[in-house]
Amino acid sequence: MKPRRDRRFKQWNKTKVTPIKDPRDSRDHNPVEAFTHDISIGGARLHSSEPFEVGTLLRLEIDLVRTGEILRVEGLVKWREREKAGDVFEIGVEFKHTSMATVLSLMRGLHDARLPASKSEPEDLSRS
C-alpha cells in the first residue's frame, strides 16, 4: 500500500454531494446531505446514506467547520464500503482541484493552528 501524500485531519464537515452524470449537463440534480471526515488537501472520507459507485464524479459543497467557508470542489469516488451498523456508506473521494482558490481555502481550513479542531462525530449522522 502506498503511503498517503497529504496529512489527513479528523474533521467532520457538513457536505452537500451532487453526482455529475454528464459534465455537459447543466441541469441541477438534488444534492445528498453527507459529512466529510478524515480530510486532506487531496481528498476525504465521505459518510453518506447514498451508495455512490466507484468512478462517479461528484460535486461537493463542504462547510469547513474551522473557518465557516464553503468549499466547492469536484471529486472522484475511489472506493466505497458499507458501515457495519446502519445504512451509512464510507466513500473515498479524490479531489479534482480546478482552482487554486479551493486549494487555499482547504489549506486554511485544515492547517490554521489558531482555529480549534472538531473531532467529535456529528449528532445527526444516522448510524441506526
Residue pairs with C-beta under 8 A, 6 or more apart in sequence:
4 40
4 42
5 42
6 40
6 41
6 42
7 40
7 110
8 38
8 39
8 40
9 38
9 39
9 40
9 110
9 117
10 37
10 38
10 117
10 119
11 36
11 37
11 39
11 65
11 66
11 110
11 117
11 118
11 119
12 35
12 36
12 37
12 65
12 118
12 119
12 120
12 121
12 122
12 125
13 35
13 36
13 37
13 39
13 62
13 63
13 64
13 65
14 33
14 35
14 62
14 63
14 65
14 122
15 33
15 34
15 35
15 36
15 46
15 60
15 61
15 62
15 63
16 31
16 32
16 33
16 34
16 60
16 61
17 31
17 32
17 33
17 34
17 46
17 48
17 50
17 52
17 58
17 59
17 60
18 28
18 29
18 30
18 31
18 32
18 58
18 59
19 29
19 52
19 56
19 57
19 58
19 59
20 56
20 57
20 58
20 59
20 74
21 29
23 57
31 61
32 48
32 49
32 50
34 46
34 47
34 48
34 49
34 50
35 46
35 47
35 48
35 122
35 125
36 44
36 45
36 46
36 47
36 60
36 62
36 93
37 44
37 45
37 46
37 47
38 44
38 45
39 45
39 62
39 106
39 110
40 110
41 95
41 103
41 106
41 107
41 110
42 94
42 95
43 75
43 78
43 92
43 93
43 94
43 95
44 62
44 75
44 93
44 95
45 90
45 91
45 92
45 93
46 52
46 60
46 90
46 91
46 92
46 93
47 83
47 88
47 89
47 90
47 91
47 125
48 88
48 89
48 91
49 87
49 88
49 89
49 126
50 89
51 80
51 82
51 89
52 58
52 77
52 80
52 89
52 91
53 77
53 80
54 77
54 78
54 79
54 80
55 76
55 77
56 76
56 77
57 74
57 75
57 76
57 77
57 96
58 74
58 75
58 76
58 77
58 93
59 72
59 73
59 74
60 71
60 72
60 73
60 74
60 75
60 93
61 70
61 71
61 72
62 70
62 71
62 72
62 73
63 69
63 70
64 70
64 71
64 105
64 106
64 108
64 109
65 109
65 118
66 109
66 110
66 112
66 115
66 116
66 117
66 118
67 105
67 108
67 109
67 112
67 115
69 105
69 108
69 109
71 102
71 105
71 106
71 109
72 102
73 95
73 96
73 97
73 98
73 102
73 106
74 95
74 96
74 98
75 93
75 94
75 95
75 96
76 93
76 94
76 96
77 91
77 92
77 93
78 92
78 93
78 94
79 91
79 92
80 89
80 90
80 91
80 92
81 89
81 90
81 91
82 88
82 89
82 90
83 89
83 90
83 127
85 127
85 128
86 126
86 127
86 128
87 126
87 128
88 125
88 126
88 127
95 102
95 106
97 103
